Amino acid sequence: MERTNQTRTMTFLSTYPPRVCGLATFTEDLVNEIDKTALFRSNVIAVTNTEKYEDLRVVANLTQHDRASYFQTARWANTNTKLLIIEHEYGIFGGESGEYIIDLAKNLTIPFIVTTHTVLMDPSPKQRVVLGELGRLSAMVVTMAQSAVPLLTHTYGIEPNKIAVIPHGVPSLQVKPREEIKVSHGLANKQVISSFGLLSPAKGLEYGIEAVAKVVPEYENLVYLILGKTHPCVKELYGESYRESLTALAENLGVKDNVRFIDKYLTKEEVITYLHLSDIYMTPYLSKEQAVSGTLAYAVGCGRIVVSTPYRYAQELLGGGRGMLAEFRDSESLASCIRGVLDNPSQKREMEMRTLAVGQEMIWANVAGRYIKLFTNIMEAPPPKGMQLFTNMIERPQPKGMQLFTGIMGAPQQKGVPANIIEVPKQKALVE
């Protein structure tokens, strides 16, 4: 579709493929969907270490650990885009708890939105300041979970009228019937459980394997697919020791033939295919802090029954009989949930229909439409009175090899980030 003269430019600040990162995949999916309209021209500023980009949407780079780059990126955004969307995860920005992103935010003269991918219930003082300050400076804060709203207001001090809830998007692809896909993947007549995503100890997959071992005596045709490569950060520090420990566990428990590892970074099409051939999707995560899970969103989007530990996002998505919640670090509890699904085929079908109904609301076309409405409202709103570029800035040295950004102004050289957020007593998150 050709763009019209009414097309407006908006830019995402995020990790981006080929970086192997769930946030990068999220941004690419959202940009692809928005780009199907003629309302906006989507650009990307890629948070980078050493990555190279072929996608023409990537118009600039932010060097993750170079503080000067944050001032330069703000200057570039002020003159080249009308709206900036910051995909926020503490670990993708430089400084303690990603504090360098505040340097960028304070130097923006255009409106910006923050999309939160992690909202901690018990943040460190620095984490509280970073997200709270971003919220104070932003035009809007997006969360993907309703349960995060009271946290954003009470723990981080963000104004309630600045918060929007937009669910995580999921692909919508036409696939063959489940049993037909099983046949093509050598899984005919199998009961299939799957988990996918970048492997790390936080995923708790050892409890999933132990649960499968407890159920196999009753369901010998049970197969557990563990799909995905080891997380790059985990691999850099520990190699493949976690994966190797999982394969050893499966062998020691006598379920080596029932647990299959697919060591591959899956395409979206492959993920959807594996989900559609699955009877159960399992997320035995260890932390109750998990505010959002892209893998869980995908499973719900496909109408799969989910067996999960009760982290915040799982409680929210799996309420109303859309899944089964087990105890943390408890393989017997997981096994009981698996039996509850496999022993009751008619209830399984009903649960899948309830889950699919919610999943249809999360397809990318619907989610992108909500973002577009939000972008339009912000762009058409009158600018706040007195908005202007900070004037008490000094020039920072130009980093070597930097050609894209020139004539950038720096911020006052002072340690840390001003802790000018009102401290509110903590309270537990509200979950559904």
Phi, psi and chi 1 to 4 in degrees:
 res  aa     phi    psi   chi1   chi2   chi3   chi4
   1 MET       -  131.7 -177.5 -179.2  -67.4      -
   2 GLU   -75.4  146.0  -68.7 -175.5    1.1      -
   3 ARG   -82.6  147.0  -58.6 -174.5 -173.1  -81.7
   4 THR   -99.1  175.2   70.1      -      -      -
   5 ASN   -66.6  -15.1  -67.2  -29.1      -      -
   6 GLN   -84.6   -3.6  -60.5  -58.0  -46.5      -
   7 THR   -63.5  132.9  -59.6      -      -      -
   8 ARG  -114.4  149.1  -70.4  172.1  -75.4 -169.3
   9 THR   -93.5  128.3  -57.2      -      -      -
  10 MET  -134.5  151.7   34.2   78.7   67.4      -
  11 THR  -132.4  136.6  -57.1      -      -      -
  12 PHE   -97.5  136.6  -71.8   83.8      -      -
  13 LEU  -108.4  113.5  173.2   62.0      -      -
  14 SER  -167.1  164.6  174.2      -      -      -
  15 THR   -66.2  160.6   54.7      -      -      -
  16 TYR  -156.4  145.4 -158.7   72.0      -      -
  17 PRO   -54.8  141.0  -25.6   35.4      -      -
  18 PRO   -86.6    6.6   32.6  -37.4      -      -
  19 ARG   -61.6  131.5 -174.3  155.2  172.1  174.9
  20 VAL   -85.9  101.9  178.7      -      -      -
  21 CYS  -165.0  135.0  167.4      -      -      -
  22 GLY   -61.1  -34.7      -      -      -      -
  23 LEU   -67.4  -36.2 -166.7  141.8      -      -
  24 ALA   -63.9  -43.2      -      -      -      -
  25 THR   -64.6  -41.8  -57.6      -      -      -
  26 PHE   -57.3  -48.8  172.2   92.3      -      -
  27 THR   -63.5  -43.1  -57.8      -      -      -
  28 GLU   -60.8  -44.1 -178.0 -176.0   42.9      -
  29 ASP   -61.9  -44.6  -73.7  -18.7      -      -
  30 LEU   -67.0  -42.9 -179.2   53.0      -      -
  31 VAL   -62.2  -43.1  165.8      -      -      -
  32 ASN   -59.1  -40.5  -76.4  -19.8      -      -
  33 GLU   -71.9  -42.7 -160.2   63.0   43.6      -
  34 ILE   -63.3  -34.7  -70.3  172.8      -      -
  35 ASP   -68.4  -11.5 -132.0   35.0      -      -
  36 LYS   -75.6  -12.7  -66.2  176.8 -177.7  177.8
  37 THR   -99.0  169.5   76.0      -      -      -
  38 ALA  -104.8   13.9      -      -      -      -
  39 LEU   -84.2  -33.8  -62.0  175.0      -      -
  40 PHE  -135.3  150.3  -68.8   94.2      -      -
  41 ARG  -104.9  116.4 -177.6  171.9   68.8 -109.5
  42 SER   -94.1  125.1  -56.9      -      -      -
  43 ASN  -116.1  166.9  -66.5  -32.8      -      -
  44 VAL  -133.9  131.1  175.4      -      -      -
  45 ILE   -99.1  114.7  -59.0  170.5      -      -
  46 ALA   -89.1  125.7      -      -      -      -
  47 VAL   -75.8  119.6 -179.0      -      -      -
  48 THR  -135.0  154.3 -177.3      -      -      -
  49 ASN  -110.4  -69.9  -72.4  -44.0      -      -
  50 THR  -127.8    2.8   59.4      -      -      -
  51 GLU   -66.0  150.4  -65.0   83.9    5.7      -
  52 LYS  -115.8  144.0  -56.3  -64.0 -178.7 -176.4
  53 TYR  -122.0  134.7  -57.9   94.4      -      -
  54 GLU  -103.5  -22.1  -63.8 -179.4   -0.8      -
  55 ASP   -65.4  124.2 -166.7  -37.7      -      -
  56 LEU   -68.1  -12.5  -64.6  178.8      -      -
  57 ARG   -69.3  -24.7  -64.4 -172.7 -171.2   93.6
  58 VAL   -75.7  104.5  177.9      -      -      -
  59 VAL  -102.1  -10.9  -67.5      -      -      -
  60 ALA  -161.8  161.3      -      -      -      -
  61 ASN  -119.7  144.5  -63.9  -18.2      -      -
  62 LEU  -112.5  117.5  169.2   66.3      -      -
  63 THR   -76.5  115.4  -54.8      -      -      -
  64 GLN   -52.1  -45.9 -178.9  172.8   -7.9      -
  65 HIS  -104.6   12.1  -60.8  -67.4      -      -
  66 ASP  -105.0  106.4  177.0    7.6      -      -
  67 ARG   -61.8  -35.4 -168.6  165.1 -170.0  172.1
  68 ALA   -60.9  -30.9      -      -      -      -
  69 SER   -62.2  -28.1 -175.6      -      -      -
  70 TYR   -70.3  -38.2  -70.1   77.3      -      -
  71 PHE   -67.4  -41.3  -62.3   98.9      -      -
  72 GLN   -64.7  -40.3  -63.0  158.5   -7.5      -
  73 THR   -66.1  -38.6  -60.6      -      -      -
  74 ALA   -61.0  -44.7      -      -      -      -
  75 ARG   -62.2  -42.7 -178.1   69.4  176.9 -161.7
  76 TRP   -61.5  -45.7 -174.9   92.5      -      -
  77 ALA   -62.6  -39.2      -      -      -      -
  78 ASN   -60.4  -29.5  -71.6  -24.3      -      -
  79 THR  -105.9   -4.9   56.9      -      -      -
  80 ASN  -126.3   -3.8  -71.3  -80.7      -      -
  81 THR  -148.2  161.4 -169.4      -      -      -
  82 LYS   -97.7  -20.2  -59.6  -62.1 -176.7 -176.5
  83 LEU  -153.1  136.9  175.5   68.3      -      -
  84 LEU  -115.4  133.6 -175.1   68.4      -      -
  85 ILE  -113.4  112.6  -58.7   92.8      -      -
  86 ILE   -93.5  113.3  -61.2  174.3      -      -
  87 GLU   -81.4  110.8  -58.0  -65.4  -27.7      -
  88 HIS  -103.2  126.1 -178.4  -99.1      -      -
  89 GLU  -144.8  129.6 -179.9   77.0   69.8      -
  90 TYR   -52.4  -40.8  -69.6  106.2      -      -
  91 GLY   -75.6   -9.0      -      -      -      -
  92 ILE   -94.9   -6.2   73.0  164.3      -      -
  93 PHE  -112.5  157.5  -62.0  112.9      -      -
  94 GLY   -79.4  167.1      -      -      -      -
  95 GLY    84.5  173.7      -      -      -      -
  96 GLU   -62.8  123.6 -177.5 -174.7   -9.3      -
  97 SER    55.1   30.0  -59.0      -      -      -
  98 GLY    70.6   29.9      -      -      -      -
  99 GLU   -67.4  -17.9   65.7 -179.5  -30.6      -
 100 TYR   -61.5  -23.7  -69.2  175.7      -      -
 101 ILE   -63.8  -22.8 -169.9   60.7      -      -
 102 ILE   -67.6  -35.6  -59.1  -59.7      -      -
 103 ASP   -57.2  -43.7  -65.0  -26.3      -      -
 104 LEU   -65.0  -48.9 -176.4  148.9      -      -
 105 ALA   -60.2  -39.6      -      -      -      -
 106 LYS   -71.2  -17.3  -74.9 -172.3  172.3 -178.8
 107 ASN   -99.7    2.0  -78.9  -88.0      -      -
 108 LEU   -82.0  136.3  -71.3  172.3      -      -
 109 THR  -108.0   -3.0   58.1      -      -      -
 110 ILE  -100.3  157.4   57.8  169.3      -      -
 111 PRO   -68.1  150.1   23.6  -32.0      -      -
 112 PHE  -139.9  154.5   72.3   92.6      -      -
 113 ILE  -114.7  145.1  -64.7  169.3      -      -
 114 VAL  -112.5  123.4  177.3      -      -      -
 115 THR  -101.2  118.1  -56.4      -      -      -
 116 THR   -90.2  123.1   57.2      -      -      -
 117 HIS  -100.6  -14.5  -69.8 -102.0      -      -
 118 THR  -140.7  123.6  -65.2      -      -      -
 119 VAL  -125.4  102.8 -178.3      -      -      -
 120 LEU   -79.6  140.4  -60.9  172.3      -      -
 121 MET   -73.7  -33.4  -71.0 -172.3  -74.8      -
 122 ASP  -129.9   70.6 -171.0   22.7      -      -
 123 PRO   -72.1  157.8   30.2  -36.9      -      -
 124 SER   -70.1  163.3   69.7      -      -      -
 125 PRO   -54.1  -41.2  -28.9   36.7      -      -
 126 LYS   -68.3  -41.6  178.1   63.4   65.3  139.6
 127 GLN   -61.4  -40.0  -71.7  168.6  -24.7      -
 128 ARG   -62.5  -43.4 -176.0 -162.6  -58.7 -100.6
 129 VAL   -65.9  -45.5  166.7      -      -      -
 130 VAL   -60.6  -52.2  169.2      -      -      -
 131 LEU   -71.1  -36.9 -175.2   51.5      -      -
 132 GLY   -63.0  -41.7      -      -      -      -
 133 GLU   -67.6  -39.6 -172.9   74.2  -14.8      -
 134 LEU   -59.6  -43.4  -80.9  176.7      -      -
 135 GLY   -63.6  -39.4      -      -      -      -
 136 ARG   -64.8  -39.3 -176.0 -177.2   69.8   81.9
 137 LEU   -82.5  -20.8  -64.7  167.0      -      -
 138 SER   -80.7  164.1   68.5      -      -      -
 139 ALA   -82.1  -29.2      -      -      -      -
 140 MET  -159.9  149.6 -151.1   73.0 -174.1      -
 141 VAL  -120.9  125.1  175.5      -      -      -
 142 VAL  -103.2  132.3  175.2      -      -      -
 143 THR  -121.9  150.8  176.2      -      -      -
 144 MET   -95.7   -0.1  -60.5  175.2 -147.6      -
 145 ALA  -134.8  132.4      -      -      -      -
 146 GLN   -61.3  -33.1 -172.3   67.0   43.1      -
 147 SER   -65.0  -16.7   60.9      -      -      -
 148 ALA   -82.9  -15.5      -      -      -      -
 149 VAL   -60.5  -51.5  173.3      -      -      -
 150 PRO   -62.8  -29.7   18.7  -30.7      -      -
 151 LEU   -66.2  -45.8  -80.0  173.1      -      -
 152 LEU   -61.9  -36.1  -69.4  168.7      -      -
 153 THR   -81.1  -49.9   55.8      -      -      -
 154 HIS   -84.5  -37.1  -63.5  -67.5      -      -
 155 THR   -88.3  -37.1  -58.5      -      -      -
 156 TYR  -105.8   -4.5  -63.4   90.5      -      -
 157 GLY    71.1   27.3      -      -      -      -
 158 ILE   -90.0  135.9  -62.7  172.0      -      -
 159 GLU   -62.4  132.8  -62.3  173.8   18.9      -
 160 PRO   -56.7  -35.4  -25.2   34.6      -      -
 161 ASN   -74.2   -3.2   61.3   -0.4      -      -
 162 LYS   -95.2   -3.5  -85.7 -168.5  173.5 -175.2
 163 ILE  -103.3  130.9  -59.7  171.4      -      -
 164 ALA  -123.4  139.6      -      -      -      -
 165 VAL  -104.4  115.8 -179.5      -      -      -
 166 ILE  -129.6  122.7  -58.0  178.6      -      -
 167 PRO   -67.4  160.5   24.1  -33.2      -      -
 168 HIS   -63.3  136.5 -165.8  -64.8      -      -
 169 GLY   -80.8  156.4      -      -      -      -
 170 VAL  -135.8  148.1  -62.3      -      -      -
 171 PRO   -68.9  155.7  -14.7   28.6      -      -
 172 SER  -123.5  104.2  177.5      -      -      -
 173 LEU  -127.7  143.1  -59.4  173.2      -      -
 174 GLN   -78.7  128.3  -65.2  -64.3  -39.7      -
 175 VAL  -132.6  165.0  -64.9      -      -      -
 176 LYS   -77.0  166.9  -63.1  176.8 -179.1  178.3
 177 PRO   -59.4  153.0  -23.9   33.7      -      -
 178 ARG   -54.1  -50.4  174.4  158.4   44.2 -157.6
 179 GLU   -65.5  -32.1  -64.2  -52.6  -42.0      -
 180 GLU   -68.6  -39.9 -171.4  174.6  -22.7      -
 181 ILE   -66.6  -38.8  -56.1  174.0      -      -
 182 LYS   -57.9  -43.2  -75.3 -176.3  179.8 -179.0
 183 VAL   -60.5  -44.5  170.5      -      -      -
 184 SER   -68.9  -17.0   65.0      -      -      -
 185 HIS  -107.6   15.5  -76.4   73.9      -      -
 186 GLY    69.3   29.7      -      -      -      -
 187 LEU  -123.9   27.1  -65.7  165.9      -      -
 188 ALA   -58.2  136.4      -      -      -      -
 189 ASN    62.9   22.2  -57.3  -45.0      -      -
 190 LYS  -103.4  147.2  -59.6  -69.0 -173.6 -177.2
 191 GLN   -91.5  119.1  -64.1  -81.8    8.6      -
 192 VAL  -111.5  125.6  179.6      -      -      -
 193 ILE  -109.8  142.3  -59.6  173.9      -      -
 194 SER  -137.0  152.3   64.9      -      -      -
 195 SER  -136.8  138.0  -64.0      -      -      -
 196 PHE  -140.8  163.0   79.5   89.2      -      -
 197 GLY   130.5  176.3      -      -      -      -
 198 LEU   -71.2  126.6  -62.2  172.8      -      -
 199 LEU   -73.0  133.7  -90.9   63.2      -      -
 200 SER  -158.1  157.5   74.8      -      -      -
 201 PRO   -57.3  -25.3  -28.2   36.5      -      -
 202 ALA   -65.8  -18.2      -      -      -      -
 203 LYS   -74.1  -17.9  -63.8  -65.8  179.3   68.7
 204 GLY    66.4   27.2      -      -      -      -
 205 LEU   -65.0  -22.3  -64.4  169.6      -      -
 206 GLU   -62.0  -34.2   58.6  -86.8   21.8      -
 207 TYR   -71.4  -32.8  -66.5   97.3      -      -
 208 GLY   -64.2  -42.9      -      -      -      -
 209 ILE   -64.7  -43.1  -67.2  172.5      -      -
 210 GLU   -62.0  -38.6  -69.7  174.4   -1.9      -
 211 ALA   -64.5  -43.7      -      -      -      -
 212 VAL   -60.3  -41.3  166.6      -      -      -
 213 ALA   -60.9  -31.4      -      -      -      -
 214 LYS   -75.1  -25.6  -65.4  176.6 -175.5  -64.5
 215 VAL   -94.3  -26.3  177.9      -      -      -
 216 VAL   -54.7  -38.2  161.7      -      -      -
 217 PRO   -57.0  -28.4  -28.8   37.9      -      -
 218 GLU   -91.9  -27.8  -57.0  155.8   56.0      -
 219 TYR  -131.1   83.5  -70.6   91.1      -      -
 220 GLU   -66.9  -19.1  -65.7 -178.3   -2.2      -
 221 ASN   -87.8   13.8   65.2  -20.7      -      -
 222 LEU   -79.0  133.7 -173.6   62.9      -      -
 223 VAL  -128.6  132.2  173.5      -      -      -
 224 TYR  -110.9  115.0 -177.7   26.9      -      -
 225 LEU   -96.2  120.9  -57.0  178.3      -      -
 226 ILE  -107.6  108.1  -63.2  178.0      -      -
 227 LEU  -110.0  127.9  -55.3  144.2      -      -
 228 GLY   131.1  158.0      -      -      -      -
 229 LYS   -83.7  163.5  -62.6 -170.8   73.3   63.9
 230 THR   -68.0  140.4  -59.9      -      -      -
 231 HIS   -56.2  133.6 -165.1  -69.1      -      -
 232 PRO   -54.5  -39.3  -24.7   32.9      -      -
 233 CYS   -67.6  -39.2  -65.1      -      -      -
 234 VAL   -66.2  -42.4  173.0      -      -      -
 235 LYS   -64.7  -38.1 -171.2  171.2 -177.2  177.1
 236 GLU   -63.5  -37.3 -177.5  178.6   -7.6      -
 237 LEU   -87.6  -38.2  -67.7  173.3      -      -
 238 TYR  -125.6    3.9  -53.3  108.1      -      -
 239 GLY    65.4 -140.7      -      -      -      -
 240 GLU  -103.4   26.2  -67.5  -71.7    0.4      -
 241 SER   -62.1  -36.1   59.3      -      -      -
 242 TYR   -67.9  -46.5 -178.6   59.3      -      -
 243 ARG   -60.1  -43.4 -178.3 -174.1  -61.3  -85.1
 244 GLU   -63.2  -35.8  -69.0  164.2   -0.7      -
 245 SER   -67.2  -33.9   72.7      -      -      -
 246 LEU   -69.8  -42.1  -64.2  176.7      -      -
 247 THR   -65.6  -38.0   57.2      -      -      -
 248 ALA   -65.3  -39.3      -      -      -      -
 249 LEU   -62.8  -45.4  176.4   63.1      -      -
 250 ALA   -59.8  -41.1      -      -      -      -
 251 GLU   -68.0  -42.6 -174.0  166.3    2.7      -
 252 ASN   -65.1  -30.6  -67.4  -23.1      -      -
 253 LEU   -87.8    0.0  -67.1  174.5      -      -
 254 GLY    77.8   21.1      -      -      -      -
 255 VAL  -121.0   30.0  -70.4      -      -      -
 256 LYS   -55.3  -38.2  178.6 -178.8  177.1 -178.3
 257 ASP   -80.9  -11.8  -65.6  -25.6      -      -
 258 ASN   -97.8  -12.6  -59.9   88.5      -      -
 259 VAL  -115.6  120.0  179.5      -      -      -
 260 ARG  -120.1  131.3  -57.8 -177.3 -172.1  179.6
 261 PHE  -102.3  130.1  -67.4   84.8      -      -
 262 ILE  -115.6   95.7  -60.3  175.4      -      -
 263 ASP   -83.9   81.7 -175.3    3.0      -      -
 264 LYS  -155.8  143.4 -179.0 -178.5  179.8 -176.9
 265 TYR   -82.6  106.6 -171.9   64.6      -      -
 266 LEU   -77.7  143.8  -57.1  175.1      -      -
 267 THR   -73.0  163.7   64.9      -      -      -
 268 LYS   -60.5  -37.9  -76.9 -176.1  -91.2  -63.2
 269 GLU   -63.5  -40.1  -69.4   75.4   12.7      -
 270 GLU   -68.0  -39.8  -71.2  171.7  -36.3      -
 271 VAL   -59.9  -48.7  167.1      -      -      -
 272 ILE   -63.2  -39.5  -62.3  -56.4      -      -
 273 THR   -62.3  -47.0  -62.8      -      -      -
 274 TYR   -65.2  -37.1  -83.8  111.7      -      -
 275 LEU   -65.0  -40.6  -79.4  171.1      -      -
 276 HIS   -70.0  -24.9  -85.6  -80.0      -      -
 277 LEU   -86.5   -6.2   67.1   77.3      -      -
 278 SER   -83.3  144.8  -61.0      -      -      -
 279 ASP   -89.8  -30.6  -63.6  -80.0      -      -
 280 ILE  -140.7  139.6  -64.2  172.5      -      -
 281 TYR  -109.5  133.4 -177.7   71.1      -      -
 282 MET  -121.6  131.1 -178.2  157.7   57.3      -
 283 THR  -127.0   92.2   57.6      -      -      -
 284 PRO   -88.2   42.5   31.4  -32.0      -      -
 285 TYR   -56.8  154.1  -65.3  170.7      -      -
 286 LEU   -92.9  -21.5  -56.7 -176.5      -      -
 287 SER  -108.2  131.2  173.2      -      -      -
 288 LYS   -71.1  -11.5   64.0 -178.9 -180.0 -179.9
 289 GLU   -74.5  -11.6  -72.1  -89.3   24.8      -
 290 GLN   -60.3  101.2 -170.2   84.4   24.9      -
 291 ALA   -80.0  -32.6      -      -      -      -
 292 VAL  -142.2  143.3  176.8      -      -      -
 293 SER  -137.1  112.6  168.0      -      -      -
 294 GLY   -62.6  -36.2      -      -      -      -
 295 THR   -66.3  -40.5   64.0      -      -      -
 296 LEU   -65.3  -40.9  177.1   58.0      -      -
 297 ALA   -59.5  -43.5      -      -      -      -
 298 TYR   -60.5  -43.6  -87.3   39.7      -      -
 299 ALA   -63.3  -42.6      -      -      -      -
 300 VAL   -65.4  -39.1  170.3      -      -      -
 301 GLY   -59.7  -30.4      -      -      -      -
 302 CYS   -89.4   -0.6  -67.6      -      -      -
 303 GLY    72.8   29.0      -      -      -      -
 304 ARG   -88.1  146.8  -63.0  -57.7   85.5  172.6
 305 ILE   -72.5  133.4  -68.6  177.6      -      -
 306 VAL  -112.6  130.7  179.3      -      -      -
 307 VAL  -106.5  123.0  169.6      -      -      -
 308 SER  -147.1  157.5  176.1      -      -      -
 309 THR   -74.8  158.2   48.0      -      -      -
 310 PRO   -87.0   54.3   32.0  -36.1      -      -
 311 TYR   -70.2  166.1   53.3   91.4      -      -
 312 ARG   -56.4  -46.8  -73.3  160.1   45.4 -152.0
 313 TYR   -66.6  -37.6 -166.3   53.6      -      -
 314 ALA   -64.9  -42.0      -      -      -      -
 315 GLN   -59.3  -39.7  -71.2 -170.4   50.4      -
 316 GLU   -71.2  -46.6 -174.8  165.9  -39.0      -
 317 LEU   -76.5  -28.5  -84.6 -168.6      -      -
 318 LEU  -100.1    8.0  -56.8 -178.4      -      -
 319 GLY   -68.0  166.3      -      -      -      -
 320 GLY    70.2   29.5      -      -      -      -
 321 GLY    74.5   25.8      -      -      -      -
 322 ARG   -96.3    5.5  -65.1 -172.6  -66.3  -88.1
 323 GLY  -179.3 -176.0      -      -      -      -
 324 MET  -124.5  130.7  -54.7  -80.0  -75.6      -
 325 LEU  -108.8  128.7  -65.6  175.6      -      -
 326 ALA  -108.8  171.1      -      -      -      -
 327 GLU   -77.6  154.3  -62.8  -62.2  -37.3      -
 328 PHE   -65.8  141.7  -72.8  108.3      -      -
 329 ARG    52.0   42.4  -58.5  173.3 -173.4  -93.1
 330 ASP  -139.3   95.4 -171.3  -25.3      -      -
 331 SER   -68.1  -30.4   56.6      -      -      -
 332 GLU   -67.3  -37.3 -176.9   55.4   56.2      -
 333 SER   -66.0  -42.1 -178.6      -      -      -
 334 LEU   -62.0  -43.5  -73.0  165.9      -      -
 335 ALA   -61.6  -39.3      -      -      -      -
 336 SER   -62.4  -39.8  178.2      -      -      -
 337 CYS   -65.6  -42.1  -70.0      -      -      -
 338 ILE   -61.1  -45.4  -67.2  170.0      -      -
 339 ARG   -61.3  -39.0  -67.2 -171.0 -166.4   98.0
 340 GLY   -59.9  -32.9      -      -      -      -
 341 VAL   -78.4  -50.6  174.7      -      -      -
 342 LEU   -69.3  -28.5  -60.8 -177.8      -      -
 343 ASP   -79.5   -9.8  -69.6  -12.3      -      -
 344 ASN  -132.2   76.4  -61.7  -78.5      -      -
 345 PRO   -58.1  -37.3  -22.3   32.7      -      -
 346 SER   -69.6  -41.1   60.5      -      -      -
 347 GLN   -66.3  -33.9  -69.0 -176.9   19.4      -
 348 LYS   -59.1  -45.7  174.5 -173.2  170.5 -173.4
 349 ARG   -63.6  -40.0  -73.3 -168.6  -68.0  -89.1
 350 GLU   -64.3  -41.6  -68.2  175.0    5.4      -
 351 MET   -64.2  -39.7  -70.2  175.7   71.2      -
 352 GLU   -62.7  -38.9  -73.4 -179.5  -22.8      -
 353 MET   -67.1  -40.8  -67.1  -57.7  -65.6      -
 354 ARG   -64.5  -40.3  -74.8 -165.8  -69.6  -92.7
 355 THR   -67.2  -42.7  -56.0      -      -      -
 356 LEU   -63.0  -35.2 -175.4   61.1      -      -
 357 ALA   -61.5  -41.1      -      -      -      -
 358 VAL   -70.6  -40.7  172.2      -      -      -
 359 GLY   -60.7  -33.0      -      -      -      -
 360 GLN   -65.7  -27.9  -71.3  -56.4  -60.7      -
 361 GLU   -72.9  -14.9  -61.3  174.7    7.1      -
 362 MET  -101.7    3.0  -61.5  165.9   61.0      -
 363 ILE   -63.6  150.2   62.2  172.3      -      -
 364 TRP   -57.1  -35.2  -86.8  116.6      -      -
 365 ALA   -59.8  -41.9      -      -      -      -
 366 ASN   -71.0  -42.4  -67.2  -24.2      -      -
 367 VAL   -65.3  -44.4  169.8      -      -      -
 368 ALA   -61.8  -35.8      -      -      -      -
 369 GLY   -61.0  -36.9      -      -      -      -
 370 ARG   -71.4  -38.1  -66.1  174.2   67.2  171.5
 371 TYR   -64.4  -42.7  -86.1  102.8      -      -
 372 ILE   -60.5  -41.3  -72.7  170.9      -      -
 373 LYS   -62.3  -41.4 -176.9  176.3 -179.6 -179.4
 374 LEU   -64.6  -45.5  178.1   62.5      -      -
 375 PHE   -59.5  -43.1  -60.7  159.2      -      -
 376 THR   -63.1  -44.8  -59.0      -      -      -
 377 ASN   -60.4  -40.9  -70.4  -18.0      -      -
 378 ILE   -70.7  -42.6  -69.6  173.8      -      -
 379 MET   -66.6  -30.4  -75.5 -174.8  168.5      -
 380 GLU   -90.0   -7.3  -67.6  179.3   -6.7      -
 381 ALA   -75.3  145.3      -      -      -      -
 382 PRO   -65.7  143.3   22.5  -32.1      -      -
 383 PRO   -66.0  148.2   24.7  -32.9      -      -
 384 PRO   -60.0  145.8  -20.2   31.2      -      -
 385 LYS   -63.0  139.5  -69.3 -177.7  179.0  179.8
 386 GLY    78.8    9.4      -      -      -      -
 387 MET   -70.9  122.3 -176.3  176.4 -127.2      -
 388 GLN  -158.0  162.5   59.3 -176.0   -1.7      -
 389 LEU   -68.3  140.9 -170.6   64.1      -      -
 390 PHE   -56.6  139.2  -72.8   82.0      -      -
 391 THR  -104.4   -9.5   57.0      -      -      -
 392 ASN   -96.5   48.2   59.3  -21.3      -      -
 393 MET  -109.6  156.8  -61.2  179.0 -177.5      -
 394 ILE  -124.1  157.7   60.9  174.3      -      -
 395 GLU   -72.9  135.2  -68.2  -70.2  -24.3      -
 396 ARG  -100.3  152.4  -74.2 -173.9  178.1  -91.9
 397 PRO   -60.1  142.8  -19.3   30.0      -      -
 398 GLN   -75.4  121.6 -179.5   80.6   -5.6      -
 399 PRO   -62.7  150.1  -16.6   28.3      -      -
 400 LYS   -63.7  140.7  -68.3 -178.7  179.3  179.2
 401 GLY    80.3   -1.6      -      -      -      -
 402 MET   -84.4  116.4 -179.8   67.4   70.4      -
 403 GLN  -117.2  -29.2  -62.8  177.6  -15.5      -
 404 LEU   -69.2  -39.5  179.0   59.3      -      -
 405 PHE  -104.2  129.2  -51.5  108.4      -      -
 406 THR  -135.7  155.6   58.5      -      -      -
 407 GLY    61.2   41.4      -      -      -      -
 408 ILE   -92.4  142.5  -51.0  -59.2      -      -
 409 MET   -95.2  144.8  -58.5  172.1   71.4      -
 410 GLY  -104.3  172.2      -      -      -      -
 411 ALA  -100.1  165.9      -      -      -      -
 412 PRO   -54.8  139.4  -21.5   30.4      -      -
 413 GLN   -84.1  100.4  -62.1 -176.4    7.8      -
 414 GLN  -143.7  151.4   55.5 -175.7    8.6      -
 415 LYS   -75.8  143.4  -75.5 -169.6  172.0 -177.6
 416 GLY    72.7 -170.2      -      -      -      -
 417 VAL  -119.7  134.6  177.9      -      -      -
 418 PRO   -56.7  126.0  -20.9   30.6      -      -
 419 ALA   -89.6   69.1      -      -      -      -
 420 ASN  -102.9   29.1   54.6   -3.4      -      -
 421 ILE   -97.8  139.4  -58.9  172.9      -      -
 422 ILE   -67.2  125.9  -62.7  174.0      -      -
 423 GLU   -78.7  124.3  -69.7  -72.9  -34.6      -
 424 VAL  -114.8  139.8 -179.4      -      -      -
 425 PRO   -54.7  139.0  -23.5   32.4      -      -
 426 LYS   -67.2  151.8  -60.8  178.4 -172.4  175.6
 427 GLN  -145.4  155.9   68.8  176.4   41.0      -
 428 LYS   -68.1  151.1  -67.9 -176.6  179.2  178.8
 429 ALA   -66.7  146.1      -      -      -      -
 430 LEU   -89.4  129.9  -57.2  175.4      -      -
 431 VAL  -128.3  156.4  -66.8      -      -      -
 432 GLU  -104.7      -  -64.5 -179.5  -10.7      -
